[in-house]
Amino acid sequence: MREVAEALRAELGAGAVTAGDGLPARYLIDWSGLPPGRAGLLVRPASTEEVAKVLAACHRLGQPVVPQGGMTGISGGGRPGGEVVLSLERLRGIEEIDPVGATMQVWAGTPLEEAQNAAEAAGFLLPLDLGARGSCLIGGNVATNAGGNRVIRHGMSRAMVLGLEAVLADGTVITSLNRLLKNNAGYDLKQLFIGSEGTLGVVTRAVLRLEPKPLTHTAAFLGLPSFAAVVETLTTLRSALGPSLTAFEAMWRPYGDAVVEAGVALPVEGRHPFYVLVEQQGIDPERDPERLEAALGGLMERGLVLDGALARSLADVRAFWRVRDAVAEFPRLYGALHAFDVGLPVRHMEAYTEAVTKGLRALLGDDAILLWFGHLGDGNLHLNVGYRDGRPLPHEAVDDRVYAPLGAIGGTVTAEHGVGTMKRDHLGATRSEAEIDLMRRLKAMLDPKGILNPGKVLPS
């Protein structure tokens, strides 16, 4: 490591390289609940050229590197194990907003919320949104193909990336900052890096597609009697609202109880078996709210919605979202919870959640915390598991009960948070041998020495 440190200081200057001992916790721990990792060195380049120099030196010396964004992941993807930590936090800022092409070029170290605010100031919407918006970085969003709250309308990060710049393991810079919606000139190389979690290259800049700023923005918070009512509500609102339906978040009753315990008030009276947060963003200030109110009125007449609150201001919309974002408060109440972010067809969700809940109760007992919630409209469910007293979980047995049923119903072990280390050995539950073999061949071609984020994504 001394030789590596000397080489990197020679390339970047002493101020950009810090010894691993005594590093702040933010470089050693993410939101996965795993214990803090350890770093040999911390490197904080300030440009693409400096990133290239770091990787070229580490490639030459065979030194493993862990790229890092905002460290808000829950899969251990950025957690170091003694490698060189390559933090992208200094690659920060909005380079350009093109109001005619409706695009934004942004550095990888820019917080998502900063990019959202810049787009809004220019009269646009950057649709990507997630609870960690103030901490997560654009490069990490791209590297994990982050999903978040509005996938039902706008898709994952992949749908918003028109072009990007990335640095390969040997320091080669691939600059493909495409701004065109239509470009069929050869292979779409950016797709290699989106969702690869820093194992194939390090994203340094991205061109993002922007959407027109909505003219209407409202929401409703609903209490429902059954999962069947949740599904019928989703179907009805999709038909009634069309593309103005931007979010459909479902929460099981134990989640609602936990939110109340965290000090966040539910917008509806009483307790219900299920809660749903509906968000609408559109362009018709007169008819959009009418459509939502009419659809909800019909659902209540049919007994599918027991109670509901309709936002009358943006402050109300934010208050409704605080219920969904209250998940960030759960570690304060319960300590570290084991978090899952599975994906599966909506038609299988009721049977799946009931079977998994039954299996986990048999394994863990009735005092275990099981919190189901998620972006139901796009097939993404979250589950947080733990004990109030912080007792350790039998993680392997818990994982098996959650992941094993997914393959047979067309599901995935991770819908948006990535594989990292925590789901690596379960990748085969929802990916075929041929797919995993092709992933390994791509890794061997682009990173022949295996220095980029070693031990992540691919099973050992």
HULINBEL-V501911 format. One line per field, one symbol per residue. ss: DSSP state (~ for helix, > for strand, _ for the rest). phi: phi as a letter, one per 30 degrees, with the letter a starting at -180 (. if undefined). psi: psi as a letter, one per 30 degrees, with the letter a starting at -180 (. if undefined). A space follows every 50 residues. Layout:
ss = ???
phi = ???
psi = ???
//
This chain:
ss = _~~~~~~~~~~~_~~~>>>_____~~~__________>__>>>____~~~ ~~~~~~~~~~~___>>>>____________>__>>>>______>>>>>__ __>>>>>___>~~~~~~~~~~__>>___>_______>~~~~~~~___>__ ~~~~__~~~~>>>>>>>_____>>>>____________~~~~________ _>>>>>>>>_>>___>>>>>>>>>__~~~~~~~~~~~~~~~~~~>>>>>> >>~~~~~~~~~____________>>>>>>>>>____~~~~~~~~~~~~~~ ~_____>>>>___~~~~~~~~~~~~~~~~~~~~~___>>>>>>__~~~~~ ~~~~~~~~~~~~~~___>>>>>>>>~~~_>>>>>>>>_______~~~~~~ ~~~___~~~__>_>_________~~~~~~___~~~~~~~~~~~~~~____ _>________
phi = .ddddddddddcjddcbbdddideddccbccdiddedbbdbcbbdcaddd edddddddddcicdbcdbcdhcdccidcddbjdddcdcdddbkcdabcdd dhbbcbdddddedddeddddddibbcdeabededcdceddeddchecjdc deccideedccdaacbcdedjdcccbddccdbacdiddddddcdidhicc lcdcbbccdcceddcbababbbcbdadedddddedddeddchdddcabcc bdeededdddddjcdddcdicbdbbbcccbbbbbddcedddddddddddd ddidcdaabcdcadddedddddddddedddeddcidcdcbbdbaeedcdd dddddddddddddcjddddbccaldeecicccbcblbddiedcdedddee dddeddedcicbdbcacichcdcedceddbbdedddddedddddddbdci cdhdicided
psi = feeeeeeeeeefleffkklfkgklffffkagffllkakkelkkilgleee eeeeeeeeeefhjkkjkkbfhglgggfgklhgakkjkgffikljekkjfe fhlkkklfgkkeeeeeeeeefgglkjfkklfgefelleeeeefghkdafg efeflleeffjellklklegfkkjjiikgkfjjgiakifffefjgfhgff ljkelkkkkllkkkfkjllkkkklfleeeeeeeeeeeeeefbffjfkjkk kleeeeeeeeffgkkkflkaklelkkkkkkkagjfefeeeeeeeeeeeee efgfkellkkkflfeeeeeeffeefffffeeeefakkjklilklkeffee eeeeeeeeeeeeeflfgkkjjklaiefggjkkkkkakeggkklieeeeee feeefeefghakfkffflebffgefgeffgkleeeeeeeeeeeeefiffh fjhkgkdkk.
//
